[in-house]
């Protein structure tokens, strides 16, 4: 099983949490198979946030499909 990683932004609006997935430059959900890349990007986003939103890594469990014989 191979994992991939996405990043979500957690915003608090009117005392309610709103979770938003980070997009890439093609407006697709950002996803990487490198935990180091996801961690580094998450650290940069959390360091540079000016509105107080938090960023967290989501782990996606990718299950390989096997052909039945």
HULIN-V941776 format. One record per residue. RES is the residue in three letters. D_FIRST is the distance of its C-alpha to the first C-alpha in Angstrom with 1 decimal. Layout:
BEGIN
RES,D_FIRST / RES,D_FIRST
END
This chain:
BEGIN
UNK,0.0 / UNK,3.8 / UNK,6.6 / UNK,10.0 / UNK,13.4 / UNK,16.6 / UNK,20.0 / UNK,22.3 / UNK,26.1 / UNK,27.7 / UNK,31.4 / UNK,34.0 / UNK,36.7 / UNK,39.5 / UNK,37.7 / UNK,34.6 / UNK,31.2 / UNK,29.8 / UNK,26.2 / UNK,25.9 / UNK,22.9 / UNK,23.7 / UNK,24.3 / UNK,24.5 / UNK,27.7 / UNK,27.1 / UNK,26.9 / UNK,23.2 / UNK,20.8 / UNK,19.9 / UNK,16.2 / UNK,14.8 / UNK,11.7 / UNK,14.1 / UNK,14.7 / UNK,18.1 / UNK,19.2 / UNK,18.4 / UNK,20.2 / UNK,23.1 / UNK,23.6 / UNK,23.5 / UNK,26.1 / UNK,28.3 / UNK,28.3 / UNK,29.2 / UNK,31.8 / UNK,33.5 / UNK,33.5 / UNK,37.2 / UNK,36.8 / UNK,35.0 / UNK,31.8 / UNK,28.6 / UNK,25.2 / UNK,21.9 / UNK,18.3 / UNK,15.9 / UNK,12.2 / UNK,10.3 / UNK,7.0 / UNK,6.0 / UNK,5.4 / UNK,6.5 / UNK,10.0 / UNK,11.7 / UNK,15.5 / UNK,17.6 / UNK,20.3
END
